[in-house]
Amino acid sequence: MEELEQGLLMQPWAWLQLAENSLLAKVFISKQGYALLVSDLQQVWHEQVDTSVVSQRAKELNKRLTAPPAAFLCHLDNLLRPLLKDAAHPSEATFSCDHVADALILRVRSELSGLPFYWNFHCILASPSLVSQHLIRPLMGMSLVLQCQVRELATLLHMKDLEIQDYQESGATLIRDRLKTEPFEENSFLEQFMIEKLPEACSIDDGKPFVMNLQNLYMAVTKQEVQVGQKHQGTGDPQTSNSASLQGIHSQCVNQPEQLVSSAPTLSAPEKESTALCRDLSCQRSRGRSQGGSSVNPLWPQLLRMDLENSFQASP
């Protein structure tokens, strides 16, 4: 079952609207069976079965159909793929779900070889360890990654302020006044963000924003979890691999300065000092990358520099 567990972990979440039910779901199907995880943001349900269960359930629900388990698994994959991974091509099946005590039954109706095909996913409440593996730990890892990105971007903004200062002290003037900006002040920015943007940014709703905007990052973090788990598989201690994966992400963050410069340097500083500071910051960013820190697109500084050069005009 290890293949099913690993495969499910590395799958993205999808958002489903089944009648009045809004659900998050992810599934992994292979020749060995399938694993399904479903959540309504209040509870999490799970089903994982092998080929013997698939064969038995197929006989119970589809008495007129005879096929090997691999054929039924392939058909289920074809039915679920449009629903979970390719919304542009609607599935030919009909889906519904029912709550039975603490269980969730996801019902599927379609056709196979010209005959009606029925399937019921019997999902039970997921264990706390499974919820941690698929939600809590990945979300913690994503938070650390986003924190690293914010620090890198704040450092880049400070470098841009130094570059602008250098242009101005060299006698350059801004051609387009609408592009003029104030030096970046991190503390003020964070305070304003907390007041103006935080309520909107924290609007979870039915989970759709998380699915639409963050699945690439989610899959990158879960892939890291799997890779670290494989490296520590020989130790026989799952706690070692679990803690190591988040520590690996955290170590990238702690390589960044804990406190960034709180305000941009004043424009009255000497030209030599601003140039030296810019070189120092550039060296710090280079060392951060070599130590495995989170990366910022290396083309951004070049693009920003080109924009600055186009926006400034040297005085005669």
TIVO-889712 format. One record per atom (N, C-alpha, C): x, y, z; residue in three letters. Coordinates in steps of 0.2 Angstrom, whole numbers, plus 5000, padded with zeros to 4 digits. Layout:
N
XYZALA;...
***
This chain:
316
500449945000MET;500050005000MET;500450065000MET;501150065001GLU;501550115001GLU;501550164995GLU;501450134989GLU;501350164983GLU;500750214983GLU;500150184985LEU;499550224986LEU;499650284991LEU;499950264996GLU;500050325001GLU;500450374999GLU;501050364996GLN;501450414993GLN;501150444987GLN;500850414983GLY;500450444977GLY;499950484979GLY;499550474984LEU;499050514986LEU;499350584989LEU;499850574993LEU;500150634996LEU;500350684991LEU;500650664985MET;500850704980MET;500350734976MET;499750714977GLN;499150744972GLN;498950804975GLN;498750854970PRO;498450914972PRO;497750904975PRO;497450954978TRP;496750954980TRP;496350984975TRP;495750964974ALA;495250984969ALA;494651014973ALA;494351054970TRP;493651084974TRP;493051054970TRP;492651024974LEU;492050994971LEU;491451034973LEU;490951044969GLN;490251064971GLN;489751004969GLN;489550964974LEU;489050914973LEU;488450934976LEU;487950954972ALA;487250984975ALA;487451034980ALA;487251024986GLU;487351084991GLU;488051064995GLU;488451014993ASN;489051004997ASN;489651034993ASN;490051074996SER;490651094994SER;491251054997SER;491651024993LEU;492150974996LEU;492850984992LEU;493350974996LEU;494050964994LEU;494150894993LEU;494450874988ALA;494650804987ALA;495250794983ALA;495550734984LYS;496150714980LYS;496150634980LYS;496350614974VAL;496350534973VAL;496950514969VAL;497150454971PHE;497750424967PHE;497450354966PHE;497550334959ILE;497350264957ILE;497950234953ILE;498050174955SER;498550134951SER;498250064950SER;498750024947LYS;498549954946LYS;498449914953LYS;498749944958GLN;498649904965GLN;498049924969GLN;497649974966GLY;497050004970GLY;496950074969GLY;496650104974TYR;496550174974TYR;496550204982TYR;496750264982ALA;496650304989ALA;496350364987ALA;495850384992LEU;495450444991LEU;495350484997LEU;495450544997LEU;495350595003LEU;494950645001LEU;494450655006VAL;493850705005VAL;493850745011VAL;493650815011SER;493550855016SER;493050905015SER;492650925020ASP;492150985019ASP;492451045024ASP;493051035026LEU;493351085030LEU;493151085038LEU;492751035039GLN;492551015046GLN;492750955048GLN;492750905043GLN;492950835044GLN;493350815038GLN;493750765039VAL;494150735033VAL;493950655033VAL;493850635027TRP;493650565026TRP;494150525021TRP;494250465022HIS;494750425018HIS;494550355016HIS;494750335010GLU;494650265009GLU;495250245005GLU;495550185006GLN;496050155003GLN;495950085002GLN;495950054996VAL;495749984995VAL;496249954990VAL;496349894990ASP;496749854985ASP;496349824980ASP;496649784975THR;496249754970THR;495749704972THR;495849664978SER;495349624980SER;494649654982SER;494749714985VAL;494149754987VAL;493749774981VAL;494149804976VAL;493949824970VAL;493549774966VAL;493849714966SER;493449654963SER;492849634966SER;492849634973GLN;492249614976GLN;491649664976GLN;491849734976ARG;491349784976ARG;491049784969ARG;491449774964ALA;491249774957ALA;490749724956ALA;490849664959LYS;490349614958LYS;489649624961LYS;489749664967GLU;489149684971GLU;488749734967GLU;489049784964LEU;488749844961LEU;488549834954LEU;488949794950ASN;488849784943ASN;488849714941ASN;488349674943LYS;488249604942LYS;488349584934LYS;488149634930ARG;488149614922ARG;488849624919ARG;489249654923LEU;489949674920LEU;490449624923LEU;490849594919THR;491449554921THR;492049584918THR;492549594922ALA;493149624920ALA;493649614926ALA;494349614924PRO;494849614929PRO;494849684933PRO;495149684939PRO;495149744944PRO;495449804940PRO;495949784936ALA;496349844933ALA;495849874928ALA;495449844925ALA;494949874920ALA;494449924924ALA;494249904930PHE;493849944933PHE;494150004936PHE;494849994938LEU;495250054941LEU;495350104935LEU;495450074929CYS;495650124924CYS;494950164922CYS;494450134922HIS;493750164921HIS;493650214926HIS;493750204933LEU;493650254938LEU;494150314937LEU;494750294935ASP;495250354934ASP;494950394928ASP;494750364923ASN;494450404917ASN;493850444920ASN;493450424924LEU;492850464927LEU;493050514931LEU;493550504936LEU;493750554941LEU;494250604938LEU;494650594933ARG;495150634931ARG;494750704929ARG;494250704924PRO;493950764923PRO;493650804929PRO;493450764934LEU;493150794939LEU;493650834944LEU;494250804945LEU;494750824949LEU;495250864946LEU;495450844940LYS;496050874937LYS;495950914930LYS;495350904927ASP;495250934920ASP;494550964920ASP;494451014923ALA;493751044923ALA;493551064916ALA;493951074912ALA;493851104905ALA;493451044901ALA;493550984903HIS;493150924900HIS;492750894905HIS;492150904905PRO;491650884910PRO;491650804910PRO;491550774916SER;491550704916SER;490850674913SER;490850614910GLU;490250584908GLU;489850554914GLU;490150554920ALA;489750524925ALA;489350564929ALA;488950544933THR;488550584938THR;488850564945THR;488950614949PHE;489250604956PHE;488750634961PHE;488650604967SER;488350624972SER;488650604979SER;488450634984CYS;488750604991CYS;488250604996CYS;488250565001ASP;487850555006ASP;488250545013ASP;487950575018HIS;488250565025HIS;487950515028HIS;488250465030VAL;487950405034VAL;488350395041VAL;488050425046ALA;488450425053ALA;489050465052ALA;489650435053ASP;490250475053ASP;490550455046ASP;490250425042ALA;490550405035ALA;490250445030ALA;490650445024LEU;490450485018LEU;490450435012LEU;489850435009ILE;489850385003ILE;489750434997ILE;490250424992LEU;490350464986LEU;490050414980LEU;489550424977ARG;489250384972ARG;489350404965ARG;489450354961VAL;489650374954VAL;489250334950VAL;488950364944ARG;488550324940ARG;488750344933ARG;488850294928SER;489050304922SER;488950244917SER;489250234912GLU;489250184907GLU;489850144906GLU;489850084905LEU;490450044903LEU;490349994899LEU;490549994892SER;490449944887SER;489649944886SER;489350004886GLY;488650004884GLY;488149984890GLY;488449964896LEU;488049944901LEU;488149994907LEU;487550004911PRO;487650044917PRO;488250024922PRO;488550074924PHE;489150064929PHE;489050104935PHE;489050074941TYR;488950104947TYR;489550094952TYR;489750144956TRP;490250134960TRP;490150184966TRP;490250154972ASN;490250184979ASN;490950194982ASN;491150254984PHE;491750254988PHE;491550264995PHE;491750214999HIS;491550215006HIS;492050245010HIS;492050305012CYS;492550345016CYS;492350355023CYS;492850335027ILE;492750335034ILE;493150395037ILE;493050415043LEU;493450475046LEU;494250455045LEU;494550505043ALA;495350495042ALA;495650505049ALA;496150465050SER;496550465057SER;496850535058SER;497050555064PRO;497350615065PRO;498050615061PRO;498450555061SER;499050555058SER;498950575050SER;498450545047LEU;498350565040LEU;498150635039LEU;497750665043VAL;497650735043VAL;498250775043VAL;498650755048SER;499250795049SER;499750785042SER;499750725040GLN;500150715034GLN;499950755028GLN;499350755027HIS;499050785021HIS;498850865021HIS;498750885027LEU;498550955028LEU;498950995033LEU;499050975039ILE;499351015044ILE;500151025042ILE;500450975041ARG;501250975040ARG;501351015033ARG;500950995027PRO;501051035021PRO;500951115022PRO;500351125026LEU;500251195027LEU;500751235031LEU;501051195036MET;501551235040MET;502151245035MET;502351195031GLY;502851195026GLY;502751255021GLY;502151265019MET;501951315014MET;502051385018MET;501851385024SER;501951455028SER;502651475028SER;503151425030LEU;503851435030LEU;504151465023LEU;503951425018VAL;504151445011VAL;503951515010VAL;503351535011LEU;503051605009LEU;503451655014LEU;503551635020GLN;503951685024GLN;504651695021GLN;504951645018CYS;505651655015CYS;505551695009CYS;505051685005GLN;504951724999GLN;504851805001GLN;504451815006VAL;504351885008VAL;504951915010VAL;505451885014ARG;506051905016ARG;506451925010ARG;506551875005GLU;506951884999GLU;506651954995GLU;505951954995LEU;505752014991LEU;505852074995LEU;505852075001ALA;505952135005ALA;506652165004ALA;507152115004THR;507852125003THR;507952154996THR;507552124991LEU;507652154984LEU;507352224984LEU;506852244987LEU;506552304987LEU;507052354990LEU;507352334996HIS;507952384999HIS;508452394994HIS;508652344990MET;509252344985MET;508952394979MET;508352394977LYS;508052434972LYS;508052514975LYS;507952524981ASP;507952584984ASP;508652614983ASP;509152574985LEU;509852594985LEU;510052614977LEU;509852574973GLU;509952584966GLU;509652644963GLU;509052664965ILE;508752724964ILE;509152784967ILE;509352774973GLN;509752824976GLN;510352844972GLN;510652784970ASP;511252794966ASP;511152834960ASP;510652814956TYR;510452854950TYR;510352924951TYR;509952944957GLN;509853014958GLN;510453054960GLN;510853024964GLU;511553054966GLU;511953064960GLU;511853024955SER;512253034949SER;511953084944SER;511453114946GLY;511153164942GLY;510553144938GLY;510353084938ALA;509753064934ALA;509153094937ALA;508653104932THR;507953124934THR;507453084932THR;506853074935LEU;506353034933LEU;505953064927LEU;505853024922ILE;505453054916ILE;504753054917ILE;504452994920ARG;503752984921ARG;503652994928ARG;503353044930ASP;503253064937ASP;502753004941ASP;502352974937ARG;501852924940ARG;502252864942ARG;502852854940LEU;503252804943LEU;503552814949LEU;503552874952LYS;503952894958LYS;503652854964LYS;504052824968THR;503852794974THR;504252814980THR;503952804986GLU;504352814992GLU;504752754994GLU;505352774997PRO;505752714999PRO;505352665003PRO;505552605002PHE;505152545006PHE;505352545013PHE;504852545017GLU;504852545024GLU;504452485027GLU;504852435029GLU;504552365030GLU;504052365036GLU;504152395041ASN;503752395047ASN;503052435045ASN;503152485042SER;502552525040SER;502052485035SER;502452445030PHE;502052405025PHE;501752345029PHE;502052315034LEU;501752265037LEU;501152285042LEU;501252345045GLU;500652365049GLU;500052385044GLU;500152415039GLN;499652435034GLN;499352375031GLN;499752325030PHE;499452255027PHE;498952225032PHE;499252225038MET;498752195043MET;498152225044MET;498052285043ILE;497452325044ILE;497052325038ILE;497352325032GLU;496952335026GLU;496852275022GLU;497352225022LYS;497352165017LYS;497152105021LYS;497352095028LEU;497352035031LEU;496652005031LEU;496052045032PRO;495452015032PRO;495251975025PRO;495452015020GLU;495251985013GLU;495751925012GLU;496351925014ALA;496851875012ALA;496651815016ALA;496351815022CYS;496151765026CYS;495451735025CYS;495151755020SER;494551735018SER;494551665015SER;494451615019ILE;494551545017ILE;493951515013ILE;493351545015ASP;492651525012ASP;492551445012ASP;492451415006ASP;492351345005ASP;493051305003ASP;493551345004GLY;494251315002GLY;494451324994GLY;493951354990LYS;494151364983LYS;494751404982LYS;494851464986PRO;495451504985PRO;496051464986PRO;496051414991PHE;496651374992PHE;496851334986PHE;496251304984VAL;496351254978VAL;496651294972VAL;496351354970MET;496451384964MET;497151414964MET;497451434970ASN;498051484970ASN;498651444973ASN;498551394976LEU;499151374980LEU;499351294979LEU;499051264974GLN;499151194973GLN;499951184971GLN;500151224967ASN;500851214964ASN;501351214970ASN;501251264975LEU;501651264981LEU;501551204985LEU;500851184986TYR;500751124990TYR;501051064988TYR;501051054981MET;501350994978MET;502150994979MET;502451054978ALA;503151064979ALA;503351044987ALA;502951064991VAL;503051044998VAL;502950975000VAL;502450944997THR;502350874999THR;502850824995THR;503050854989LYS;503650814986LYS;504250814990LYS;504350874993GLN;504950874998GLN;504850835004GLN;504250825006GLU;504150775012GLU;504250705010GLU;504050685004VAL;504150615001VAL;504950605001VAL;505250654998GLN;505950644996GLN;506350635003GLN;506250675008VAL;506550675014VAL;506350605018VAL;505750585017GLY;505550525020GLY;505850465017GLY;506050465010GLN;506350415007GLN;507050405010GLN;507350465011LYS;508050465013LYS;508150435020LYS;507650445024HIS;507650425031HIS;507250355032HIS;507050325027GLN;506650265027GLN;507050215031GLN;507750205030GLY;508150155033GLY;508250165040GLY;508050225043THR;508150225050THR;507550195054THR;506950185051GLY;506450145054GLY;506050195059GLY;506250255059ASP;505850305064ASP;505550355060ASP;504850345059PRO;504450395055PRO;504550465058PRO;504650475065GLN;504650545068GLN;505250575065GLN;505850535063THR;506450575061THR;506350605054THR;505950565050SER;505850595043SER;505350655043SER;504850645047ASN;504350695048ASN;504650765050ASN;505050765056SER;505350825058SER;505950845054SER;506250805050ALA;506850825046ALA;506550865040ALA;505950845037SER;505750885031SER;505550955033SER;505250965038LEU;505051035040LEU;505651075043LEU;506151035046GLN;506751075048GLN;507151095041GLN;507151055036GLY;507451075030GLY;507251135027GLY;506551145027ILE;506251205025ILE;506451265030ILE;506351245036HIS;506551305041HIS;507251325041HIS;507751275039SER;508451295039SER;508551345033SER;508151345028GLN;508251395022GLN;507951455025GLN;507551465029CYS;507251525031CYS;507751555036CYS;508051515041VAL;508451545046VAL;509151575043VAL;509251555037ASN;509851575034ASN;509751655032ASN;509151675031GLN;508951745030GLN;509051785036GLN;509151845036PRO;509251885042PRO;508551885046PRO;508551885052GLU;507951875056GLU;507551945056GLU;507951995056GLN;507652065055GLN;507952105049GLN;507552115044LEU;507752155039LEU;507852225040LEU;508152265036VAL;508252335037VAL;507552365038VAL;507352405043SER;506752425044SER;506552485040SER;507052525037SER;506852585033SER;507452595028SER;507252615022ALA;507752625017ALA;508252685019ALA;508852685017PRO;509352735018PRO;509152805016PRO;509252855019THR;509052925017THR;509452945010THR;509152985006LEU;509453005000LEU;510053045001LEU;510153075007SER;510653115008SER;511353085009SER;511353015010ALA;511952975011ALA;512452985006ALA;513052985007PRO;513552995002PRO;513552934997PRO;513752954991GLU;513652904985GLU;514152844986GLU;514752854989LYS;515152794991LYS;514852744995LYS;514452775001GLU;514152725006GLU;513652685003GLU;513152724998SER;512652684995SER;512852634991SER;513452644987THR;513652594983THR;513952534986THR;514252544992ALA;514552494996ALA;513952454999ALA;513452485002LEU;512952455004LEU;512552404999LEU;512552434993CYS;512252394988CYS;512652324986CYS;513252334986ARG;513752274985ARG;513652224991ARG;513652254997ASP;513552215003ASP;512952175003ASP;512352205001LEU;511752165000LEU;511752114995LEU;512052134989SER;512152084984SER;512552024986SER;513052034990CYS;513451974992CYS;513051934997CYS;512651965001GLN;512251935006GLN;511751885002GLN;511451914997ARG;510951874993ARG;511251814990ARG;511851824987SER;512251774984SER;512451714989SER;512651734995ARG;512751685000ARG;512151645002ARG;511551685003GLY;510951655004GLY;510751595000GLY;510851614993ARG;510651564988ARG;511151504988ARG;511751514989SER;512251454990SER;512151414996SER;511751435001GLN;511651405007GLN;510951365006GLN;510651375001GLY;509951335000GLY;509351385002GLY;509451445002GLY;508851485004GLY;508351484998GLY;507751515000SER;507251514995SER;507451564989SER;507251544983SER;507551584977SER;507051634975SER;507351694973VAL;506951734969VAL;507151734962VAL;506651744957ASN;506851734950ASN;507451784948ASN;508051754946PRO;508651794945PRO;508551844939PRO;508051844935LEU;507851894930LEU;507551954933LEU;507251954939TRP;506952004942TRP;507352064942TRP;507952064946PRO;508352124946PRO;508552154939PRO;508652104934GLN;508852134928GLN;508252174925GLN;507652144925LEU;507052174922LEU;506952244926LEU;506952244933LEU;506852304936LEU;507352354935LEU;508052334934ARG;508552384932ARG;508452414925ARG;508152374920MET;508052394914MET;507452444914MET;506952434919ASP;506452484919ASP;506652544922ASP;507052544927LEU;507352604931LEU;507752644926LEU;508152604922GLU;508552644917GLU;508152684912GLU;507552654910ASN;507152684905ASN;506752744908ASN;506652734915SER;506252784918SER;506652844920SER;507352844921PHE;507752894923PHE;508152924917PHE;508252984917GLN;508653024911GLN;509253064914GLN;509853044913ALA;510353084915ALA;510353154914ALA;510453204919SER;510453274918SER;511053294914SER;511053344909PRO;511653364906PRO;512153394910PRO;
***
